[in-house]
Amino acid sequence: MIRTGRQYRDSLRDGRQVFINGERVKDVTVHPSFKPLVDIRALVYDMQHDAATREVMSYCDNGQRHAIGNKLPMTQDDWWDKRRATDTVLDRIGGIVTRIGDETVGEMWSLHDGQDLLNEVDPRFSANIRNHVARVVELDPFHVSANTDPKGDRSKRPQDQDPDMLLHVVKETDAGLVVRGAKYETAAAYANQAFTKPTIANWGDSDYSDYAVGFICDFSSPNLKFICRTGFAGRGPAADYPLANKFDEIDSLVIFDDVLVPWENVLFYRHTRAASFIRATLHRYSAFAYVQRNLKLADMLIGAALFNARQTGLDKQQAVQEKLAQLACYREGINAHLTAAVALGERSPAGLLMPNQSLLFTGRVLATSKLHEMMHIARELCGGQICVTPDKAAFDDPETRPWLEKFYKVNDDWEPEDRRKLLAFARDLLNSDYAGHRLTFQLFAQSPPFAHLAAVYRSFDWNGPLAFVQKAADLSVKVLPPGLKPKRNGAVP
Ligand SMILES: Cc1cc2nc3c(=O)[nH]c(=O)nc-3n(C[C@H](O)[C@H](O)[C@H](O)COP(=O)(O)OP(=O)(O)OC[C@H]3O[C@@H](n4cnc5c(N)ncnc54)[C@H](O)[C@@H]3O)c2cc1C
């Protein structure tokens, strides 16, 4: 079943306790800080029904329609379909939103791959993950991600400080587990559920720690509180901050004040190996949709920089063309990683099609670690006018308008209003509070940079280069046990 935007909005009116700027929010669907993103998420639901976009956004199975984003990936076509559906959304809204479900649902598929491990502790846990993967397909909830605790002092064991610094189980009951702690979660205040799991490997040296717990958190559960960071929407006029006003994805510190998690939502408990497994494999699917956002961000950087260079006639300069070419290399580098990751996809232990892990994770490092440099090139190409241009109010004021129209009319092709709009767009993309926030989001929201590199280290086939050098240097040392061949990353399949 696919939900409608209206059903989604109704699902958020569940008495949840949301706070922002010292205010208790009565209804997130109409509050100015949340409404822009609720409207976009609702639009995504409606696009699944709309005749113009239905085929791209949903698929039919046994006479029922389901969201493409929630479909378990079995083939390369499934990945092309997902990529197309996400692009369709981003093109339609004219901007970038990341935490809208397609990018987070894949975290559950990773645990789905670890069912043998879950069976070691309790077969009910592997049944639970299968049910939840199917439930998302069936019910189409807005599913997000919860990994990051406040953590406290990392030099101490969790037990040696305020124990709530890491989310943990405080009680087992017949109905389920009672958990305490907190997690940072983007979009939680206007989503329905999150796959909640530990983010660190320090469980106090115990194989059966209370901290090693993973579950689906239903956001309508009592005793949850969503304490949100202040929003960017409404801080300045939309004409001056067009991105911040439309696309700000509010993050929450979600407080678990003794929250009951029913047994059917528990995915592992007192099982540090399962917790380690999910840490190591968490993004094997979801990194694809995450990196896809960087591709769109690169398009926005190129578009803003090139329009500016054309407005001012600078695109004829070779030095300017070289900087634009650097942006294009970045963009196409991401595109190549995403495309090749699908073309050279790999079978997962549970038989799903994973994007090629080495190509996906090296692509994520390329996309995130070079983003600040690319923003800087685009900033340079846009010139200093993005930070000195007056706001729209000054362009409208009868006293100042004639001067601004005079100095912002670059030539016969470009009207002052278009020049003002482009500079406002570029400022919000590159220079504003919101721009800095998005740069940090891309760097951190899917784990920090050192974890991105750790994923590369785990997935790159080191044996390929070793085998090559072993032969080239005529070394007698063995690279692999007899009979095993290196995977040869990137070799023609
Ligand atoms: C905008 C935004 C949105 C987010 N959304 C979500 C979300 O939806 N869900 C969610 O769960 N989390 C979310 N996060 C949290 C994000 O996953 C964390 O910020 C990230 O995991 C890092 O944790 P931390 O902030 O506690 O930094 P810390 O763990 O304090 O790390 C800070 C720095 O210390 C260094 N460091 C720490 N540990 C190590 C180590 N072991 N090895 C090497 N260097 C190390 C690194 O330089 C690291 O970047 C979001 C973060 C941001 C900024």
The ligand as an SDF file (V2000), in Angstrom:
LIG
                    3D

 53 58  0  0  0  0  0  0  0  0999 V2000
   23.5520   17.6880   10.3470 C   0  0  0  0  0  0  0  0  0  0  0  0
   23.7000   16.3680   11.0230 C   0  0  0  0  0  0  0  0  0  0  0  0
   22.6790   15.4430   10.9450 C   0  0  0  0  0  0  0  0  0  0  0  0
   22.7890   14.2150   11.5930 C   0  0  0  0  0  0  0  0  0  0  0  0
   21.7690   13.3050   11.4970 N   0  0  0  0  0  0  0  0  0  0  0  0
   21.8640   12.1330   12.1530 C   0  0  0  0  0  0  0  0  0  0  0  0
   20.8170   11.1800   12.1030 C   0  0  0  0  0  0  0  0  0  0  0  0
   19.8040   11.3960   11.4400 O   0  0  0  0  0  0  0  0  0  0  0  0
   20.9270   10.0380   12.7980 N   0  0  0  0  0  0  0  0  0  0  0  0
   22.0430    9.7770   13.5440 C   0  0  0  0  0  0  0  0  0  0  0  0
   22.0990    8.7600   14.1810 O   0  0  0  0  0  0  0  0  0  0  0  0
   23.0630   10.6550   13.6020 N   0  0  0  0  0  0  0  0  0  0  0  0
   22.9910   11.8130   12.9320 C   0  0  0  0  0  0  0  0  0  0  0  0
   24.0160   12.6960   12.9860 N   0  0  0  0  0  0  0  0  0  0  0  0
   25.1160   12.4180   13.8760 C   0  0  0  0  0  0  0  0  0  0  0  0
   26.3310   11.9310   13.1910 C   0  0  0  0  0  0  0  0  0  0  0  0
   26.1850   10.5940   12.8040 O   0  0  0  0  0  0  0  0  0  0  0  0
   27.4610   12.1460   14.1810 C   0  0  0  0  0  0  0  0  0  0  0  0
   27.7330   13.5330   14.2060 O   0  0  0  0  0  0  0  0  0  0  0  0
   28.6850   11.3670   13.8240 C   0  0  0  0  0  0  0  0  0  0  0  0
   28.4150   10.0060   13.9540 O   0  0  0  0  0  0  0  0  0  0  0  0
   29.8750   11.7630   14.7010 C   0  0  0  0  0  0  0  0  0  0  0  0
   29.5810   11.6910   16.0510 O   0  0  0  0  0  0  0  0  0  0  0  0
   29.8250   12.9370   16.9830 P   0  0  0  0  0  0  0  0  0  0  0  0
   29.1660   14.1380   16.4000 O   0  0  0  0  0  0  0  0  0  0  0  0
   29.4360   12.5400   18.3480 O   0  0  0  0  0  0  0  0  0  0  0  0
   31.3730   13.2090   16.8920 O   0  0  0  0  0  0  0  0  0  0  0  0
   32.5460   12.5490   17.7140 P   0  0  0  0  0  0  0  0  0  0  0  0
   32.3370   11.0900   17.8850 O   0  0  0  0  0  0  0  0  0  0  0  0
   32.7600   13.3780   18.9400 O   0  0  0  0  0  0  0  0  0  0  0  0
   33.7610   12.7250   16.7400 O   0  0  0  0  0  0  0  0  0  0  0  0
   34.3170   14.0020   16.4440 C   0  0  0  0  0  0  0  0  0  0  0  0
   35.6150   13.7700   15.7430 C   0  0  0  0  0  0  0  0  0  0  0  0
   36.5430   13.1170   16.5980 O   0  0  0  0  0  0  0  0  0  0  0  0
   37.3810   12.2750   15.8360 C   0  0  0  0  0  0  0  0  0  0  0  0
   37.1360   10.8910   16.2460 N   0  0  0  0  0  0  0  0  0  0  0  0
   36.2110   10.4400   17.1450 C   0  0  0  0  0  0  0  0  0  0  0  0
   36.2880    9.1140   17.2790 N   0  0  0  0  0  0  0  0  0  0  0  0
   37.2610    8.6880   16.4540 C   0  0  0  0  0  0  0  0  0  0  0  0
   37.7870    7.4050   16.1420 C   0  0  0  0  0  0  0  0  0  0  0  0
   37.3320    6.2900   16.6900 N   0  0  0  0  0  0  0  0  0  0  0  0
   38.7600    7.3390   15.2140 N   0  0  0  0  0  0  0  0  0  0  0  0
   39.2350    8.4590   14.6160 C   0  0  0  0  0  0  0  0  0  0  0  0
   38.7800    9.7020   14.8780 N   0  0  0  0  0  0  0  0  0  0  0  0
   37.8050    9.8280   15.7850 C   0  0  0  0  0  0  0  0  0  0  0  0
   37.0050   12.4880   14.3910 C   0  0  0  0  0  0  0  0  0  0  0  0
   37.7510   13.5430   13.8380 O   0  0  0  0  0  0  0  0  0  0  0  0
   35.5350   12.8820   14.5130 C   0  0  0  0  0  0  0  0  0  0  0  0
   35.0380   13.5380   13.3540 O   0  0  0  0  0  0  0  0  0  0  0  0
   23.9450   13.9200   12.3360 C   0  0  0  0  0  0  0  0  0  0  0  0
   24.9900   14.8460   12.3960 C   0  0  0  0  0  0  0  0  0  0  0  0
   24.8780   16.0490   11.7400 C   0  0  0  0  0  0  0  0  0  0  0  0
   26.0150   17.0200   11.8500 C   0  0  0  0  0  0  0  0  0  0  0  0
  1  2  1  0
  2  3  1  0
  2 52  2  0
  3  4  2  0
  4  5  1  0
  4 50  1  0
  5  6  2  0
  6  7  1  0
  6 13  1  0
  7  8  2  0
  7  9  1  0
  9 10  1  0
 10 11  2  0
 10 12  1  0
 12 13  2  0
 13 14  1  0
 14 15  1  0
 14 50  1  0
 15 16  1  0
 16 17  1  0
 16 18  1  0
 18 19  1  0
 18 20  1  0
 20 21  1  0
 20 22  1  0
 22 23  1  0
 23 24  1  0
 24 25  2  0
 24 26  1  0
 24 27  1  0
 27 28  1  0
 28 29  2  0
 28 30  1  0
 28 31  1  0
 31 32  1  0
 32 33  1  0
 33 34  1  0
 33 48  1  0
 34 35  1  0
 35 36  1  0
 35 46  1  0
 36 37  1  0
 36 45  1  0
 37 38  2  0
 38 39  1  0
 39 40  1  0
 39 45  2  0
 40 41  1  0
 40 42  2  0
 42 43  1  0
 43 44  2  0
 44 45  1  0
 46 47  1  0
 46 48  1  0
 48 49  1  0
 50 51  2  0
 51 52  1  0
 52 53  1  0
M  END
$$$$
